[in-house]
């Protein structure tokens, strides 16, 4: 933290002779820099809430990171009620470090409130305070009431181990006069309200301003928890322990993978067998079939965060926007993803295995062979422009049709899997269409594999797991058996 306020002042003493203000200059930021700082603070709050690793804010804000400040506070409110407020103070703070530490503490460490929950994020209002010019309030006793300005100054009192600080906004929001502001600051320090009058109590003033607004990150809330996978964070982790169990595997860098998206009791072990073998990059794009008709045909999820029970997965709004711009007919559309399960069921796996990875989602509704090839051309050109290829994830169950028993499902799935293992996308498309194979992610698979072919990255296709829903149903006769496959493409 640097030199502490108590060390600089001396504990339980009057202001030292020759006191120099701590960071006397206001940290000036442009409006664009303020917005960038506000969003960076929000990402730190979200990362602390969801459990992601977060790189230094200085990396995101190199132009302003090194500006000196006395400290920073991050205040979070919900429905106009304080939800958390924590700060980071010191004699030699740098702006980015102070804001990052304050945001992390506001998310998790305010002892007055329970930690912020992921589901709350888009309901929060946030203030990011930058503080400067810490200096003693002039005079003693009653004179101290005239030593600061309501609305301009915040106050800090120190007496021995006791200390308390109130931001400039507190006096304004609660309509406090100077004496009341001093009294409330003493109470914050767990001192008698009139302790400010006594010479052994150090009273300081400082200046500050807040960058304020609604929490700036958009989220997609979970809708399938408790249905396709467990609803509680503890149950999710226990179930993942089971689904990801298996012999140790050296993670593989893959171009793409295919994983199922049914309820975990049916397809979770197949998904886990694939995902635990993957060496994950910094970003992934999940392509899934859209299960809700009447919405956008090619919908890119525009969210910043996929919320999960007890956590979440970061997305990449910039990459999502670039995808929608680069490919004809694709559009940013949150509605198409609002109730879609085919990405959500995979997210707890990704949160567990690759908490640093950002995940963009694309939902596909229909598409003929020629159209899929055109999109693959455009997608390949776009991906070539990126510094690192994202992992392409195909979310797909295999055949599932009314009256298809286990033997029939396996027979039809074998036809589709033969085409996949042969890396023949036109054969996959024709086989599914002509044999009425209801592989719901056939089009995402064709798009992804055609894209990899154009990039020269489709060298091998390995089937690593296969099962049907009949296995999970303990051999009971079922009129509708679904197949689940897990594949790795390199």
N, C-alpha and C positions, 0 to 999 in steps of 0.2 A: 504493500500500500504506500510505501514511502514514509517519510517522517510523520508521525502521528500528531494530531492536534494537541494532545496533552504534552508531548515532548517539546513541541514548539513553544507552548505557552507556559509550561511549568504547572504542576498540579496544585490546585487550591491556592493560587497566588493571584495577586493583582497583575494587570497587564505589564509585561516587561518593558523596560525603557528601550527606546529605539525599535519598537515593533514595526515590521514591514508587512504590508498587506500580502496575503497569499493569492497569487494570480490576479493582479489588479486590473488586467485588461479583459473586456468582454470578448468571448470567442465569436467572431463574426462568421456567419455562414450565409451563402446564397440560398434562395428558396429551393433550388434543385438539390443542394447539399443537405439542407434540412430534411427534405423528403427522403433522400437516400439514407440518411442517418436514422430516421424514424422507421423505415422499412427494415434496416439492418437490426435495429433493436427488437423489432417484432419477430424477426427470424430467430434471434437469440432466445426470446421468451418461448417461442414454439419449440425450439430445439431442447431447451431445458425441460419443458413440460412433457415432450414426447420421447426424450431419451436419445436424441441424435448427437453424434459428435459435431461440434461447431468450430470451424476455423476462426482464427482471430478476426475481429471486425476490422482491424487495421488493413487486412488484405482486401476487403471490400471497399474501403474508404481511404485509399492512400493519400488523397489530397488534403484531407482534414484530420487524419488519425493523430497526427503529432501536435495538434493545438493544445496548449496547456489549459487546464481547468482546475478549480479547487475541488470539484467532484461532480457527480451526476446522481440523480434519482430517477427511478422509473416507477410511476404510479399507475395502477390498473384499477378501473372501476367497472362495476356491472350494475345496470339499472340505476345509475347515479350514486350507487353506494360503494364506498371504498372496499376493494377486494384484496389489495396488496400495495405496499409502497416500501421500497428498499433503496438504499443508496450505496455509493462507494466514494469515500472521501480520503484526501491526503494532501500533503503539501506540494507534491510534484506529480500530480496525475496527468496523464495524456488522455485526450478526449475519447478515443476509441476504446481504450482499456477501461476507463471509468464507466462508459455506457454499457459495455459488454458485461462487466461485473454487476452493475446495478440491475440490468435486465435479468440476468441469471438468478440473482437473489430475489427479485420480485416474483419470479415464477415459482420458486420453491421454498424460500427461507424466511418469509415474514412470520414470526412466531405468533402473531395475533390471529392468523387465518390459516385454514388448511391450504395445502399447495393447489395451485391452479390446475384444473382438469382439462384434458384436451378438448372435450366437448364444449368448454366455455369460450374458447379462443375467439370465435367470431361474434361473441356477445360482449366483448370487452371494449372499453374506451381507454386509451393509453396516453399518458403524458411522459415525455422524455425531457427531464430537466438538466440544463447545463448551469453550473454554479461558478462564480468567480468573486474576487475581491473580499476575501475573509479578513476582517479587521475588528479591533475592539470597539465596543460602543463607548463613546466618550462619557466622562463624568462618573459619579458615584451616587448611590441611593436613588432618590427620585429624579435626579438629573438624567438618568438613563432612559427615561420615557421620551426624552427629546433627542435621543442620539440615533434614531433610525426613522425611516419613512414607511408607513403602511402601504403595501402594494408594490414597493420597490425592493425592500429588504426582507430576507428571512433572518431568523435568530437561532443562535446556539448558546447554551449555557453549559459550563463545566465547573464541577466542584468535586475535587477528589476523583473517585471512580465514577461518580454520577455525571451523566451527560444527556442532553436532549437537544433535538433540532427540529424546527418547523420551517417549512418552505414558505416563500412569500405569499403564495396563494391562500394559505390557511387563514390568515387574518382577514383577507378579502371575502372568502367564501363564508366565514362564520361571523362576519361583521364585528370584528374585535377592534377595540381601541388599543393604544400603545401599552397601557398597563395590563389589559387583559391578555394581550399577545405575550408579554413577558411572563405573566402568571401561567399561561398554558404551556409555554416552553419549559418552565420549571417543573410543572406537573409531568410533562413528557420525560423529564430526567428523574422522576420519582423523588423530587425535592419539594419542600413546602412551597406554596404558591408565591410567597413573598421573599424567597431566597435570593431573587435578583437584586434586592436592595443591599445585600450584605457584601462587604469588600472581599471576602474569601470566595465569592462566586464570580467567575469570569463570564462576562456577557459579550458575545460577538455578534456582528451582523455580516451578512453577505448578500450578494446580488445574484439573480438568476432569471432565466426565462425558460419556458416550456414549449416544446413542439408537441402539439396535441391533435387528437383525432380518433375516429373509430379504428379498431385494430385493422391494419391494412391488408392482411392476408386472407384470401378466400379459401373456404374449406368445403369439403364434401363429407357429410356425416355418414356413419355406418347405418345401413338399413337391413342388413341380413344377419347381423350378430344375433345369436340365439336361434337361428334357423339353419343356416348353412354351416355355421361354426359357433363355438361357445360364445356366450355373452359377457362373461366376466374375464378380466385380465388374467387372474390366477388360473382359471380353467383353460384359457387359450394356451398359456405357457405349458401347462401339464400335458395338454393334447399334442402340442408341438414336440414335446420331448419324445412322445411315442411315434409320431409320424415321421420324425427325422432320424429315428434310431436306425442303426445299421453298421456294417463294417466300415472302418475308416476309409475315406476316399480322398485322393488328392484332387483339390478343386481344379476344374478345367476351364480355360478361357473358351467360351463358345460364341459362335455367331448368332445362334438362335436356339431356343428350346420350345418344346410343345408340352404343355401341362394341362390337366383337366381342371374343371371348375365346378364340379358338383359339390354336394355336401361332404364335409370332411369324412363322415363315417363311410361314405362310398368311395371317394376318390382321393382322400387326403394322403394315403400312404403312397399312391402312385406319384402324386405331386411332390411329396417329400423326398422320394427316392431320386427324382431328377434334381430338385433344387439344392439338395445338400452336396451335389457334385460340381456345382457351378462356381467359378471364380468371377465374382460380380464386378463390373466396371462402375464408373461414377453415375451412369444414367441407364435407364431402361425404358423401352416403349412396349407397352402391352397392347396387343391387338386382339379384340374379342368380338364375337357376334353380338349384335343388339337383340335382346330378347323381347323388347317392347316395340310393336309395330306403330307406325304413324308418326315417328319422330325423324330426326335428321338421319340421312342414309350413311353419312361418313362424319362422325362426331368426335372431335378432339376435346378431351376434358380440359377446361381452362383453370382448374383449381390450383391453389398453391399447396394445399395439404389434403391428404386423404386421412381423415380421422378414423381411429380404431378404438375399441374399448381399452382405456388405459394407455393409449399411445397414438401413433400415427406414422405416416410415411410422407416425406416431402415430395412434391412434384417439381416441375420446372416450367414455369409460366412462359418463359422466353422460348424454350424449345417447342412448347405447344403452339405458340403463335407462329413460329417459323414453319411448322408442319402445315398449319392451316393455310398459310400464305403460299407455300411452295407447291401444293398439290391441288389441282383443279377439283372443285366440288367439295373439298373438305372444309369444315367450319368448326369454330369454337362453339361448343354447345353443352352447357352444364345439365340441361334437362334430360338429355339422352343418357346421362350417367347417374341420374339421381337415384334410380331404383335398380340399376344394373348390378347383378351379382357376379358376373364372370371375371371382373377384375378384383372386386372386394375380397373374394374368398382367398385370393393369392397373397393379399397384402400382409397378413400376419406372418406368413413365411418370410416375406422379403424384409419386414421390419426386424425379424429375429436374425436373419442371416446376413443382411446387408443394410444396417441402419444408416449408413452414410449415403446410400444410393437414392437418387431422385427418379421418380416413376411417372411417366406420362401415359395416359390411356387413350386408345382410339377404339370406338365402337362402330362396327360395320353392319349395315342392314342391306343385304343383297349385293348384287354385282355379277355381271356376266364375264366370260373369259376375256374378251377384248378389253373391257373396262379395267379388269384387274391387271392386265399386262400394261396398260397405259399408266395406271397408278404406280406400278412397280418401276417403270422408267423414271417417273418423276421423283419417286421416293429414293431411288438409288442415286440420282444426281444430287438430291439434297443431302443425303447421308455422306456422300463423298466430300462435301464442303465442311464437314465437322472435323474438329481436331482428333476426336476419338469416337469410334463407332459405338453407339449404345447397344446394349443387349436387346435383341428383338425377341419378345415373348409371345408365343401363340397360345391363347387361352381357348381350349377346345375339348369338348367331350367327343366321343366317337358315336357310333350309331345308337339312336334311341327312338324307337317308333312303337306305337301301340301294336300289341300282339306279337312283337318280336321276342321270342324266347332266347335263352342263353346261347344255344347252338347257332341259331340264325344270326344273332348279333355278332358272335365271334366269326362266323363265315364272312359276313359283309365287312366287318372291320379288317379282316385279313386282306381283302381286296384293296381297301384304302391304304392300309399300312404297307402293302407291297409297293404301291405307287410312291408313298412317302420315302420308303427306304431306297427306292430307285432314284429319288430326287427328281422325279418327273412330274412337274406341276400340271401340265396339260392332261396327262394321264389321270392324275388325282381328280381334277375337275370333271373330266368326262366319266370316270368310273363312278363317282358319287352321283352325278346327274343321271346317268343311264341306268344304274342299278338301284336308284332311289335310296341311297345310303344317307341317312340323316346325321351326318357328321356336322355338328352345328358350327364348328370353327373351320370348315373347309376353306371358305373364302379368305379368312385371315391367314391360313396356312399357305394358300396359293400366293397371296400377295407377298408374304415375307420371303418365301423360298424363291420366287421369281426375282425379288429385289436382291437377294444374296447372289443369285446366279449372275446378275448384271454386274455385281461388285466383285465377282470372282472369289466369293467366300463360301461357296457351297461344295465342299470337297467330300464330306461324309455325313451320313445320316444313321444314327444309332438308336434303336428301340431299347430302352433301358427298363421299362416296366409296362405291364398290361394287366388289367383286371376288368371284371364286370360287376355290376351292382348285385348280381345273383350271389356272388361270394359274400358280400356284406350281409345279405339277407338270409344267411345260414341255410342255403339250399331250398328255401321255400319257393314253391311254384309262383312265378310272377308273369303277368301278361305284358310287362314292359321292362326289358332288361337293357341297361345302358352300358356301353363299353368305355373304358378309360385307358388312354395310352400316355406314356411319357417318353419323349424323344430329345436327343441332343444333336444339334447340327453344328459342324465345324468346317 
